[in-house]
Amino acid sequence: MSKVSVTGSKRVIDDVIEAAYDHHSLHVSDYDDRYEGFEPGTSLEGAEEVNERLVTVRSLESILDVTAEDADGPGPLDDDALTAELEETRERVNELNDQRDELRAEIRDRQEEIDRMEPFAELGIELDLLGGYDSLEVVVGEAKPGAVEEALAKADGIDAFEVFSGGNVVAAFAAPADGAEEGVLQDALVGVDVAFLEVPDATASPAEYVADLENEKADLREELDAVDAELEEVKAEAAGFLLRAEEQLTIEAQKKQAPLSFATTENAFIAEGWIPTATVADFEAVIADAVGDHAEVEELERASFTPDGDHHTEAVADGGAVGGASASASAAAGSAASAGDDSAGSSEEDAEREAATDGGHATHGGDDPPVVQDNGSAAGPFELLVQGFGRPKYSEFDPTLLVFLTFPLMFGFMIGDVGYGVLYAAIGYFLYSNYEGTFRELGAVAIWAGLFTVLFGIYFGIDVFGYHAYQLFGIHWPVAGKGLSPADLNWALSFLVVSVLFGLIHLNVGYVLSFVSNYQQHDLKHALYEGGSWLLLLNGAWIWIFSQHVPGPKPDFLFESVSILTLGAVSFPGFPVVVGIAGLVAAALGAVLLAIGEPAELAEVLSPIVNVISYARIMAVLLAKGGMALAVNLLAFGAYIGEGGEGSFHFIFTPEYLAYIQEHSVANGGEYELVFAGLTTAFEPSAVGILALVGGVAVAFVGHVVVLLLGVTSAGIQAVRLEYVEFFGKFYEGGGDAYTPFGYDRQYTEE
């Protein structure tokens, strides 16, 4: 990438913007007040009008629910046609939309009136009988009739009363006693749970009134349907135009707002940005063709990578404007070219351009080059996970490929189930096939995670929703599941060692990348202090841990796990004592280098040990998810442990098999220990048995759905955490900018 500046007269700023926009290669950098006498630019004339029309178009699209699927193919759209058709469409759509809003409001009013009147229709008393008395007080409300009657019977200020009810609505009539104050009826009902209703002012009976309102609402609904149908017709006619208009106005708005990123004076402007180095000469030719000598393109610096991955940013030599002409020379040429029509104005422009270019070569800021991530079709979707932390800077190693290699591996190991893996892959395929953008990328990630989950599910004994399917084939499986059974505890400890070793490898890659990055950007000394010290600490400490030096505190499974995992083919008694001592020496050397180069980080000297232990969460999630699936199957189908309670879990499924296990249980002198009978095994041709069967199936279904969902939140989050915190923290900062060249890829319009 090359940093370039375009310096020119404001008289040609429109033409420069047009040419740069059509070239569609310049990533514009925002002006940061570094030029004395220059101010950030303002929008071009007409920008406000364009933005207003763009808002109108998008509002019409929203009203008509126009989407990209409604496009009728690209076509030309000139300004006159856009203005005329937009105004016609706006008037028509706004008129119909106003009608629709009015009809919806009237329908809503009718429904509210119906809701208010329905209680009186249930009561069945004419409305004129519910008020207007001189000697009676009347209240209507939603309450229990018995509670109202009881309260009125106890009231002192009432001589007589009558309560009528219909549904949950009551009407109470009461004759106040002599001398009673007005409102005695409501006062008597203070302690009753009643919601008073206001009697509507209507002459018809409540039932007739509700029927009339329903008829009015139906008529309004027909009118609304007619308006909706007419809006659909307008949508069919105008959708293609609106999409073209939005695109055309978006392009115009971007062009007119472009000077907001420029440095400007009354007569001159400077625009800077990044462009692929290979296109610099072509870009200069395009600007020259558009405005001649009234603007100058100058290459300021180049940022590139060598084949070994090294990043270089080099300032271009003074006077290195593309084509061999300096900025000051071009300014003089511009002055001469324009002397005939406006020599005074041209001299001012030349002076301002000369000041901005610092005596012939444009000054420039320190913004980094923008980034394009291109990791291919397989690893590409994992850019989503990397960008969740931060897009890589131009000078950084893009870790997407490493995330592609490690994230599905960790996720698959933590779930390790063929059934769940197939479902994850199926969900991913659905997202990948039916959506675009982020959801499509998430779908691809889910497919890879699901495939690795299936692979590890096969490794763990063809595990299908917690059931070892190899038992169906009557074969011996060398890997004893996930370590959940009494007979499999050594495997659980072995998977703990596997998790730690994976973390050791993962962190080594991170520290190696840190070492290489510091060496390329600085020198060997910085690389040793900031990367080499941690490499020595990490590997030295763990070599000692896996050695026979001071063996007492070290658990046996650290050394036995290799033999278990290789089925006895390879044994590992631990590194010799001398190797362990060498590891301690290496760790001490790493601490010394750290103290010299980064003394403040000595407080973190034990972090290489702690960070690796953090990967034990992989084994923890494996056991947790496996244990949850086991618990679901245990409740639904029942299970027993063979070999007198020292073997593996086996599920029961049928009442007949349950009876056999109970007959041969340890309590009866057999070899099986019943753990739980299960709901489905209680089935018998009776109401209770059928209920137990249905309950067992429901428990199995809901339980496995919960495990499936928790697998995403636990395995997914933990894997992402290990990538972001443990791995990225060693070498990666992020914070780069995406390469967004000034321009637009047309979809709906043609030039």
N, C-alpha and C positions, 0 to 999 in steps of 0.2 A: 504494500500500500504506500502511496505517496501523499504527503500533505501539500496541498496547492493553495495558492491565493489567486483570486480574480480581483484586480484593481482597475477601476474605470470611472468614467464620467456618469453622473446620475442621469444624464440625458439618454443614456443607452441602457439603463438598468432593466427596463422592460424586455429589451431584445436579448440581453445576457441571460435573464431568468428564463426566457422562452427557450433559448438554445441549450442551457444547462438542463432544463427540465426534459427536453426531448432526448438529450444524450443519456439521461437516466443512469448516471454513474457516480455523481458527486455526493458524498455523505457530508452534509453541511454541518460545520461546527458553530455553536452559538458564540456570539461576540461576548468577550468577558472584560470589557473596559480597559484593555491594555494599551490602546493607542491614544496618545494625548491629542485632544481636540476632536476626537470622534465620539459619537453617541450611537446607541443602538438604533437601528432604522425603524421606520414606521411603515404600516401597510400601504400598498399602492392605492391610488384613487379608484373608487368603485368597490373596494373590499367589503364595506358594510352592506352594500346592496346585494352583492353576491352571497354573502352569508345569510342575509334575510331570505333570499330566494331558496337557498339550500335548506334552511329551517322549514320553509313552506313545503318543499318537496318531501322531506323526511316526515313531516306531520301528515301529509296526504298518504304516504306509504304506510304509516302506522294505522291511520283510519281504515284504509282498504286492506290492511294485512298483506302487503306486497312482499314477496320473498324472491330470492334468486331463481327459484324454480318457475317463476312467472315470466321470465325473460323470453322475448320472441326473436332473439338473435341480434347481433350488433348492427348498427346503422348510423348514418351521419345525423347530426343535429346542429343546425346553425342557431345563432343567437335569436334571430327574429322568430323562427319557428318555436324555439324554447319559450320565449316570452309569451307569444300568443296562445300556445296550447296550454302552458302552465296556468295562465289566468283563467282560461275556459274551464280547465279541469278543477281548479281551486273553487270557482264559483259553484260548479255543479256538485262537487263533493261536499262542500260546506253546507249547501242548501239541504242536501239529503241527510247529512250528519246531524244538522239542527233538527230536522224532522224526526230523525231516529231518537235523538235525545228527548225531544218533547213527548213522543209516544211512550218511551220507556218511563218517563216521569209520570205520565198519566196512568200507565199500567201499575206503577208502584203505588200511586195514590189510591187507585181502586182496590188494590190488594190490602193496603193498610185499613181502608174503610171496611172491607170484608172481614178482616181480622177483628176489627173493633165491634162489628155487628154480630158476628157468629155466636158469641155467648148469649145474646138476647134471643137469637133464633132458637138456641137450645132451651132457653127458659120457657119460651112459648107464651109469653104475655105481651099484649099489644103495648107499644111504646107509650101511647097517651095515657095508659093506666098506671104508669110508673112514676107519675108526678102530677103536680097541680092541685094538691089537696090542701084545705085549710086546717083540718083537724087531724090529719095523719102525716106521719113522717115515713119516708120510703128510702131505703138504700138497696143498691144492687152490687154484688161482688162475687168474687170466686172464693168459696169457703165450704166447709163441711156443714150441712144443714143442722146436724145434731148439736154441734158446738154453738151455732148461732142461737138455736132455740134454748139451750141451757143458759146462755148468757142473758138472754132477754127475760127468761123466767125469774132470774135472780135480781133483775134491775128494779130499783125502787121507783124511778120516775116514769114507769110505763104501766098504764091500766090494762091494756090488751094488746096483743100482737098476733100476727099470722106470718108464717114463713113458707114460701113457695120455692121449689128447686127444679132444675133441669140440667142434667149433666153435672158439672162441678160449679154451676152458677146458682146463687140463691138470691131471692128478692124478699126483703123483710119489710112488712107494714106494721106500724105501731101507733097506738093512740096514747099520747103523752098524758100523764096525770095532771090534775089541776095544779097550777103553779110551777110546773116543770119548765126549765129553761129550754130554749130552742136548741136543737141538736142533741137531745137526750138519747136518741136512737144510736147515733154514732158513738156517743160517749159510752153507752152500754156495751159496745162491741170492741172497746179498747183492748181487752185482753184476749181477743179471738184472732186467730191467724186468718185474716181476710184481706183481699185485694179489691178495694172499691173500684167500681166501674162507673164512668160518666154516661148517663142515658143520652143517646143520640137524638137530635132534633129531626125527626122524620115522621111523616103521616102514615106511610105504608106499614104493613106488618113486618117484623124483622125477617121472616122467611122470604117474603116477597121482595123486600129491599135487597137482601143478599143475592137473590136470583137475578134481579135487575143489574146489580153490580157485576155479577159473573158474566152476564150477556154483554155488558159494556166492555169488560176486560177482553172478552173473546173478540169483539169487533176491533178493538185497539190492537190486539195481537195480529189480526189479519192485516191491518194497515202496516204494522211494523214488519211483517214478513214481506209485504210488497216493497217497502223501502229497502230492506236488506237485499231483496232480489235485484232491485235497481242498482244498488251499490255494487253488487257482484258483476252486473253488466258493465258498469263504469270501470271496475277493476280489470275485467277482461280486455277492455278497450285501451286503458291508460297505463297498465302495469309496465309494458315495455318502454313507453315514453318516460315514465317516472324513473325507472332504473337508469335509462340513458341520461336523463336530466340530472339525477343525483351524481352520476359519475362525472358529467361535464362540469357541473358546478363545483364539485369537490376539487377537480383539477384547477379550475379558475381560482378557487379560494386558496389553494396551496401556493399558487404562483403569486397572488397578490399579498399573501402574508409572508412570503419568503424574506423580504427585507428586515423583518423583525430579528433575524439572526445575523444581519450584516452590521458592519461598522460604517457609519455614514457621517458626512458633513453636509453643508448646504449644496455642494457641487459634486462630491465624489463619494465612492463607496468601496468597501473591501469585503469580499466574501471569501471565507476559508473553509476547507474541508478535506476529506480524505477520498482518494480515488485509486483504483487499481493502477499500479505503475505502468502496466502495458498499455493503458488507454490514455495516458497523459498527453501524448503527442496528438492523438486524434481529438481529444477534448480541446486542446489549444487551437487546432485547426477549425473546429466547429465554432468556437467563440470568435475567432478572427473572421470567418466567413460572415458571421452575423453582424459584427460591429466594427470590423477593421481595426484601426489603431486606437480606438476609443476605450479599449479595455486590454489589459495584459494578464496573461496566465503565467504564473511562476511556480515552479516546483521548489518547495521549501525544505523538505526532508523525505527520506525514504525509510520505511520499516519493512523488513523482510526476514525470512527464515532461510538459513542454509540447510543443506540436506541432513546435517546432523542434529537439526532441531534448534540451532542457536538463533536467537533473536537479535537483530541489529536495527538501530535507529540512527541514521546518519544525516546530518545537515548537508544540503547540496551546496557546492562551492559558490562563493560570492559571484554574482553576475551570471548565475546558472539558470536564468530563465529559459524555459524550453524554447528551442530554436536558436539559442545563442544570443538573444538580445536582452540587455539588462532592463530593469524596470525604468530606470531614469532615461534610457535611450528611447524607450517606447513612449514615455511621457512627453519627451521633446517632439517625437513624431506626431503624437496626438495634438500637441499644441500647434505645430505647423499645419496639420491637416485641417484644423478648425479655425485657423486665424482669419480666414476669409469671411466667416459669417459671425463670429462672436469671439474676437481675440481677447477681450478683457475677461469674459467668463472662462475661456479656455485657460488663460494664465492662472486664474484662481484654482481651477481644477487640477492643473499640473502641479502647482505648489502643494496642494493638499495631498495629492497622490505621492509626491516626493517625500513629504513628511511621514506618511504612513509606511513607506517602504524603507525608511531609515537609511537614506542616502543611496538608494539603488538596489537594495535587497530587502524584501519584505520581512519584517519581524514576525514572530509567531509565538503562540502559546504552547502549553505543555500537555494538551489533551492527547490521550492515547488513541491509536488507530482502532476503528471499529472491527468487529469480529464476525466472520461467517463460519458457523459450525457445519461441517459436512462429514458425517460419520457413516454414510452408506445406509442402505435400507434396513439392515439387520440391527446395527447399533444405534441408528439415528433416533428412534423413539426414546432412547434413554437420555437424550439431551434434555428431555423434560425434567428428569430427576436432577440433572446437573444444574439446570437453570433455576430449579427450586432453591438451590443454595446460592447461585449467582453465576451469570454467564462468565466464561473464562476471559481474562484479559488477553490482549494480543501477545503479550510476552509470556503467558502461562501455558503449561501443558494442558491440553483438553482431556479431562479424565473420563470422558464418555465411554470410550472403549473398555476401560477398566471397570466401570460401573456395570456395563453390559456383561462382563465376564464374571463379576462377583455377586451382584444383587440377586439374580435368579438362583444362583448357587446357594446363597444363604437362605433365601426364602424357601426354596424347594427342600432343603435339609430340615428346616424348622417345622414344616408341615408334613412332608414325607408320606403322602397318602395318594394312591391312584385315584380313588373316587373324588376327593377334593380337587386334585390336580386336573382331572378332566373337566370338572365344573368351572374352575378358574380359567382354563383355556377356552371353554365354551363362552363364558361371559366376555372374555377378551376378544374372541372372534366376533361376537355380536357388536361390541363397541367399535372394533376395527372396520367392520363391514358397513355399518349404518351411520357413522358419524365422521366428521372431519375435525382437523385441528387437535386440540388437547385430548378429547375423548378418544380419538383414533390412536393417538400415541399411547394413552393409558391402556387401550385395548391390546396394542402390540406388547407392552410391558407385561400385561396379565397373561398373554399367550406364552411368553417365554417363562414366566414364573410358574404357570401351570404345567408346562412340559417338564421342567426340572422337578416339580412336586411329584409328577408321575414317575420319573426315573428313580427318585429316592424312595417313593412308595414301593416300587418293585424291589429295591435293595432291602427295605425293611420287612421283607417277607410277603411281597405282593399285598400290601396293606390296603384294604378297600373299606373306607369309612370305619377304620379301627378293627377290622376283621382280617386275620391272616389267611388270605385266599389260597395259599399254597396247601393248606390242610385239605381243601376240596380235592386236590389231585393226589393226595396220599404220598407226597414226596417229602424228603428231608430238606429243610432250608438252612443254610449254614449260618445266616445272620439271625440272631435270636431277638428279633423285633427291636423296639426302642428302649428296652431296659426297664419296662414297667412291671414285669413279673418277678417273683422272688428268685427265679432261676436266671434272670437276665441282668441282675444288678451290676455285674462286671462290665456288661455292654454299656450301661448308662455312664459309668465312670470313664469308659473308653471314649465315648462321645464327648465327654467333658474335655479330654485331652485333645481330641480332634478339633474342637472349637478353639482351644488355646493355640494349637499349632497353626490353624488357619489365620487367627489373629496375628500371630508372629510373622507369617508370610505377608499378610496384607499390610502390616505396618512397615515391614522392611521395604516393600515397594514404595510406600509413601516417603520414607526417609531417603531412599535412593533418588527419587524424583526431586526432593528438596536439595540434596547434594548436587545433582546435575544442574538444577536451575540456578543455584547460587554460584556454581563454578562458571556457568555461561554468562551470567549477568554481572558477576564481580570477578573473583579470582579464586585460586585454590585455597587460600587462607580462609576466606569467608565460607567456602564450602565445607572445610574441615570444622570450623567453629559451629556453624549453624546446621549442618547436616551430618557430617562425619561423627561429631560427638554423640549425637543421639543414636546413630547406627552402632557405635561401640557399646554404649550403655545398654541398648536393647538386646543385642546378640550376646554380649558378654554375660549379662545377668541371667538370661535364660539358658545359656550353655551351662552355667554353674548349677542352675536349678535342676537340669536334666543330667547332672553328673553324679558320681559317687563320692564327691568331696562333701564331707559332713552329711552322711546319709540319714542320720537319725530323724530329723524333723520332716523328711521328704516322704510322702505316702508311697506305698508300693505300687499303686495303680499307675503312677507316672511312667513306670518302666514296664509293667505287665501289659499295658494297653496295646503296645505294638504287636505282641504275640497274639492277643485276642483278635485284633482287627485283621491280621493276616492269616487267621485260622491256624496259627502255629508255624507258619512257613518262615517267619522272621522273628527273632527275639532281640530285645534291646535291654541289656543290663544297666544301661546308663553310660554316659561318657566317662572315660578314665579320670582318676583324681587329677592327673597333671593337666588334662584338658579343662577340668573345672577350675583349677587355679588360674590357667591362662584366661579363662572367661572372666574371672574376677579382675585380673590385671587389665584386660581390655576395657571392662566397665570403669575401672579407676582412671584409665587414660581418657576415656570419654568424659568423665566428670572433670578432669583437669582441663581438657580443651573447652568444655562448657564454661568453666570458671574464668578462663582467659578471654574467651570471645563474648560470652553472654552471661556475666556473673549474676545478673538478676534472676536468671532462669535456674539457678542452683536449687531454688526452693522446689522445683519440679523434677528433681533428679530421680525420683522413684516412679515418675509417670510411665516410663516404658514397661515396667512390671504391671502397674495398675491398668494401663490401657489394654494390654494383652488379656489380663483377667476379665476385662469388660466383655470380651468376646464369649465368655462363659454363658452369656445370655442366650446364645444360639442353642446350646444344650438345654437350657432352662425352658425356652419356648417349645422345643421339641418334646420334652417330657410333659409340659403343661397341656399342649394341644393333644398329644397322644393320650394323656390321662383323661381329658374331657371326653374324647371319643370313646374311650374305654368305659367311663362312667355312664354315658348314654346307652351303650350296648348292654352294660351290666343291668341297668334298670329295666330296659325293654325286653331283653332276651334271657337274662340270667347267665351266670358263669360259675365255673369251678376251677380249682387248681389241682393239677395232677401231682403224682409222686409224693403223696402224703402232705400236701401243702407247700412243697418246696419246688414245684415245677412252674409251668407257664399257665396263663389264663386260657380257658377254652369256653366258648359260648354254648348255650344249651339249645335254645330255639323251640323245642317241642316238649309237650307234657310227658310223652313216653320216655324221652331221653332223661328228663328230670327225674322220673321215677327210678330209672336205672342208676343214675348218679347217687340218688339218696340211698338206694339199696347197697351200693358199693362205696359208701362214704367212709371216712376214717372212723366215725362213731360206730359203724357196723363192721369194723375190721377190714375195710377196703382201703384203696389207695387214693381216693378222691376227697377233696375238701370243698364242700359247697360254700360259695361266697354269697350268692343271692339267687333266689329262685326265678326272678323275672316276672314281668306282667304277662307276656304272651304265653309263657309256659303254664299259666293257670287256666288256659282255655279249656272249656268243656261245653257241650251243647246245652247251655243254659243262659239266662239273662246275665248272670254275674260273669260267666266265662266269656261271653261275647263282649261285655263291657271291658273286661281285662284285656282282651285281644285288641280292641279299638284303642284303649288307653296306651298299650305298649307300642302300637304302631305310631300313635300321635307323639309319644315321648321320643321315639327314634327319629321321626321326621323333624320335629321342632328342634330337638337337641342337636342334630347334625347341621341344620341350618344355622343355628347359633354358633357352632364350632366353625363353620365355613366363614361366617362374617367376622368372628373374632380372629380368625387366621389372618385376615387382611389387616386388621387394626394392630395385632400383636406382632406377627412375623414381618408384615410390611413396614410398620413403624420402626421396629427394632433394627431391621436391615438398613433402612434409610438412616437411622441414627448412627449406626456403625460407619456408614459411608461418610456422613457429614462431619461427625464429631471426631471419631478416632482416625479416619483415613484422610479426609480433606484437610483436617487441622494440621497435618504434617507438612503440606507442600502447596496448598491451594488457597487463594483468597477470593477469586471471583470479582465481580463488579465491572466486567467489560460491557461495552455497548454493542448492540446488534448493528450490523451494516444495513442502513436504510437509505439507499440512494435517492436523491431528489428526483422525483418523477412518478409515473403512475403506469401500471400495467392495465391497459384498457380491456374491459370485458364486454361492455354493452354499446360502446360508441366507436365510430371510425373517424379517422382524421378527415 
